[in-house]
Amino acid sequence: MRKRSRNHESIMKIAVIGLGRAGLPLAGLIADNGFKVIGVDVDERRCGDINSGKNPIPEERGLDKLLEDHGGKNLFATMNYEDAEECNVYIVIVPLFTDKNKNPDFRILEDAFRSIGKILKKCDLVVLETSVPPMTTELSVREWLEEESGLKLGEFYLAYSPERIMTGYSVSRLKEFPKIVGGVDKESGLNALEVYRNFVPNLHLVSSARVAEFIKLIEGCYRDVNIALANELFKIANELEIEFYEAREYANHEYCHIHLPSTGVGGHCIPVYPWFLIKEMEKRGKIGCVRLMRAARELNDEMVDYWAERIVMDCVKIDKRLNEVKICIKGITFREGVKELYNSRNLALARLLMKKGLNVYVYDELLSKDEIETRGLKWIEAKDADIVFDAFELKFGGWNERGG
Ligand SMILES: NC(=O)c1ccc[n+]([C@@H]2O[C@H](COP(=O)([O-])OP(=O)(O)OC[C@H]3O[C@@H](n4cnc5c(N)ncnc54)[C@H](O)[C@@H]3O)[C@@H](O)[C@H]2O)c1
């Protein structure tokens, strides 16, 4: 690191705070590049798994090998921040949730940074990777660290580098996808660049932490708005009896990329990030700046109502009482191939139909009967249902397929 030994690789010890889907692949990769990594996580079981070389996220490709090689050795997981006090780099990837009014709830982040503040030393580098509203790093994070450590920025370094992984492909994304770093001041940015370059091959320094924070958010907003557009066009095409996918195939070219329609947008990221900007602008009385993003968010969330209505219309065609028609929602994870239900719109669709008093069942290739039933849902094999709605393909099956 700058202002430290030129031979910093030999003395650099890195702490990764938060060993979840985003933090653990990064921690494993840093260890794989020959560094001693202390991973801090509040989940005791997870720490135990990691230290015995067991992968707590089996669906994450390439992570098994990293943990087998480094778990409990180069990568040591602990619940105690004090175990990381010999580190000189602290990378934070804990979650930032929103409350019921869509405002960010900073409690987990604050707790993590105040804990780091207690062990922070002169010349240490702290990097936040969690997606946050703009200016979180230069304002809140700086304040928490300064208050707890008694140090001033300049005595320590502070930067932001957004996590841009995709669940399931995190290890390869970290190796290939461009990674951004930006410091709250020039020295911090250069320090972060120098450290990350040891384990991230495709790295870019931007002018500030604020720019780096914004880059991550606007990627999510772009996706959300474009998915909303696709959903709207899909509804129009359906109303006009136009084959949407055929039209989309030929409409898309170098300057036009119409996204795929869906039941909405799920997961930790895309449905959350637009709110960081919407709420910030609303706070500043600049509602006019975020009209499109707000409309897109609402439109995507309302797709479950649209699909529920279409499913009910299909049920009516069956010669059974409405509440006796066996409806199967096929695929309830938030994205195909990823065993995760966070903010799943497919699950929201199933629950909405249940609330309407319909006879709803669920099938998902990634979830066992037990895993479905413990969530208060009924399991069925698609072949035994009257109507099957494939929530990823947006296709109806079941009685239609049997020529009903
Ligand atoms: N998963 C993704 O695909 C993805 C993609 C891009 C960015 N991100 C970013 O990464 C952040 C974390 O996401 P994730 O998917 O890794 O979440 P996750 O829920 O899988 O993992 C979070 C981890 O943090 C731990 N934790 C919570 N509070 C803590 C504390 N005070 N100290 C230490 N550890 C603590 C939890 O026990 C958990 O293991 C997200 O908020 C998002 O900003 C995630």
The ligand as an SDF file (V2000), in Angstrom:
LIG
                    3D

 44 48  0  0  0  0  0  0  0  0999 V2000
  -25.6630  -11.6480   -4.2100 N   0  0  0  0  0  0  0  0  0  0  0  0
  -25.5090  -10.9010   -5.2920 C   0  0  0  0  0  0  0  0  0  0  0  0
  -25.7610  -11.3510   -6.4060 O   0  0  0  0  0  0  0  0  0  0  0  0
  -24.9630   -9.4930   -5.1990 C   0  0  0  0  0  0  0  0  0  0  0  0
  -24.6260   -8.8730   -6.3950 C   0  0  0  0  0  0  0  0  0  0  0  0
  -24.1130   -7.6020   -6.3750 C   0  0  0  0  0  0  0  0  0  0  0  0
  -23.9610   -6.9460   -5.1640 C   0  0  0  0  0  0  0  0  0  0  0  0
  -24.3090   -7.5560   -3.9930 N   0  0  0  0  0  0  0  0  0  0  0  0
  -24.1290   -6.7610   -2.7640 C   0  0  0  0  0  0  0  0  0  0  0  0
  -23.6250   -7.5190   -1.7040 O   0  0  0  0  0  0  0  0  0  0  0  0
  -24.3870   -7.2660   -0.5280 C   0  0  0  0  0  0  0  0  0  0  0  0
  -24.4290   -8.5240    0.2740 C   0  0  0  0  0  0  0  0  0  0  0  0
  -25.1630   -9.4620   -0.4930 O   0  0  0  0  0  0  0  0  0  0  0  0
  -25.0300  -11.0210   -0.3120 P   0  0  0  0  0  0  0  0  0  0  0  0
  -25.7540  -11.6170   -1.4440 O   0  0  0  0  0  0  0  0  0  0  0  0
  -23.6150  -11.4290   -0.0670 O   0  0  0  0  0  0  0  0  0  0  0  0
  -25.8680  -11.2180    1.0390 O   0  0  0  0  0  0  0  0  0  0  0  0
  -25.9420  -12.5350    1.9090 P   0  0  0  0  0  0  0  0  0  0  0  0
  -27.1720  -12.4210    2.7050 O   0  0  0  0  0  0  0  0  0  0  0  0
  -25.6960  -13.7480    1.0790 O   0  0  0  0  0  0  0  0  0  0  0  0
  -24.6670  -12.4040    2.8740 O   0  0  0  0  0  0  0  0  0  0  0  0
  -24.4900  -11.3980    3.8170 C   0  0  0  0  0  0  0  0  0  0  0  0
  -23.5850  -11.9430    4.9020 C   0  0  0  0  0  0  0  0  0  0  0  0
  -23.3070  -10.8730    5.8090 O   0  0  0  0  0  0  0  0  0  0  0  0
  -23.3470  -11.4010    7.1290 C   0  0  0  0  0  0  0  0  0  0  0  0
  -23.5420  -10.3200    8.0950 N   0  0  0  0  0  0  0  0  0  0  0  0
  -24.6910   -9.6670    8.4210 C   0  0  0  0  0  0  0  0  0  0  0  0
  -24.4430   -8.7200    9.3380 N   0  0  0  0  0  0  0  0  0  0  0  0
  -23.1150   -8.7440    9.5880 C   0  0  0  0  0  0  0  0  0  0  0  0
  -22.2350   -7.9920   10.4290 C   0  0  0  0  0  0  0  0  0  0  0  0
  -22.6750   -7.0090   11.2000 N   0  0  0  0  0  0  0  0  0  0  0  0
  -20.9150   -8.3180   10.4310 N   0  0  0  0  0  0  0  0  0  0  0  0
  -20.4480   -9.3110    9.6600 C   0  0  0  0  0  0  0  0  0  0  0  0
  -21.2200  -10.0570    8.8430 N   0  0  0  0  0  0  0  0  0  0  0  0
  -22.5310   -9.7750    8.8010 C   0  0  0  0  0  0  0  0  0  0  0  0
  -24.4830  -12.4280    7.0800 C   0  0  0  0  0  0  0  0  0  0  0  0
  -24.4090  -13.3600    8.1250 O   0  0  0  0  0  0  0  0  0  0  0  0
  -24.2590  -13.0540    5.6960 C   0  0  0  0  0  0  0  0  0  0  0  0
  -23.4140  -14.1850    5.7310 O   0  0  0  0  0  0  0  0  0  0  0  0
  -25.7670   -6.8370   -1.0290 C   0  0  0  0  0  0  0  0  0  0  0  0
  -26.4030   -5.9610   -0.1330 O   0  0  0  0  0  0  0  0  0  0  0  0
  -25.4450   -6.1640   -2.3250 C   0  0  0  0  0  0  0  0  0  0  0  0
  -25.2430   -4.7950   -2.1050 O   0  0  0  0  0  0  0  0  0  0  0  0
  -24.8040   -8.8220   -3.9900 C   0  0  0  0  0  0  0  0  0  0  0  0
  1  2  1  0
  2  3  2  0
  2  4  1  0
  4  5  1  0
  4 44  2  0
  5  6  2  0
  6  7  1  0
  7  8  2  0
  8  9  1  0
  8 44  1  0
  9 10  1  0
  9 42  1  0
 10 11  1  0
 11 12  1  0
 11 40  1  0
 12 13  1  0
 13 14  1  0
 14 15  2  0
 14 16  1  0
 14 17  1  0
 17 18  1  0
 18 19  2  0
 18 20  1  0
 18 21  1  0
 21 22  1  0
 22 23  1  0
 23 24  1  0
 23 38  1  0
 24 25  1  0
 25 26  1  0
 25 36  1  0
 26 27  1  0
 26 35  1  0
 27 28  2  0
 28 29  1  0
 29 30  1  0
 29 35  2  0
 30 31  1  0
 30 32  2  0
 32 33  1  0
 33 34  2  0
 34 35  1  0
 36 37  1  0
 36 38  1  0
 38 39  1  0
 40 41  1  0
 40 42  1  0
 42 43  1  0
M  CHG  2   8   1  16  -1
M  END
$$$$
